[in-house]
């Protein structure tokens, strides 16, 4: 029987890195090897399987059609290999070893400073690597195996995932002091001047949650979408440039401290977003993720 020569995981990792970065230098940096090492590894892979995977020119890296398919398959193989280690960790102590978690920008600065000290104290063997990115990129990273779990706000379509809902985060209207005189239970969406509403740009799910809570189609057309952070928008409101919608966790974390901005709950049919932890379905570390979700919910 003829010997079968199989690609190595390292060769597959080089191929996936090149697919992700589209550049030999940046792909090599992400793999912590030299560009010549990465290039040689991919050439060895092409020689091994007898197919050209990547067309190389001086300006561009272009994957062949079969190269595209093999890179996608390589990504799945790498994920399966990583799950071997996950299975071993899951059989050991809870919440130990490395874990990669993506967190969306409208949660990370407000929730993590409160949670991380407790995680470090209670689970010192956990090495939690954090990435702050919008929901779309975070869910894509989860699907591709770059991330183990994602802390995000629902509703959001994140693919084939398991979901642990942590708590509801109410939405508030923030406005310059004295601009609005609210009455209980809060500001109705019909009372919001859509021409003065400042929201995060597309890609931030808080914008969609705010629009859904208001349920006024004309707001989407009239509101000003800004590619910035909630902190920057609050500064604009403080300078009298408009009003905005903030999550309760941001207010509790002090985002309005040292400003002349007031905040009142939205009196709407869906005045909150659901904070949740999600992970790939059938992950061998499900017990770890559920335990992490319990810690996050208690925080």
Secondary structure, DSSP 8 states (H G I E B T S, - for coil): --------HHHHHHHHHHHHHSSHHHHHHHHTS-HHHHHHHHHHHHHHHTS--EEE-SS-EEE-HHHHHHHHHHHHHHHHHHHHHHHHHHHSSTT-EEEEEEE-HHHHHHHHHHHHHHHHHH-TTEEEEEEE--HHHHHHHHHHTS-SEEEEEES---SSEEEEEEEEEEEEEEEETTS----TT-B-GGGS-GGGEEEE-TT-HHHHHHHHHHT-HHHHHHSEEESS-HHHHHHHHHTTS-EEEEEHHHHHTTTTTTS-EEEEEB-STT-EEEEEEEEETT-TTHHHHHHHHHHHHH-
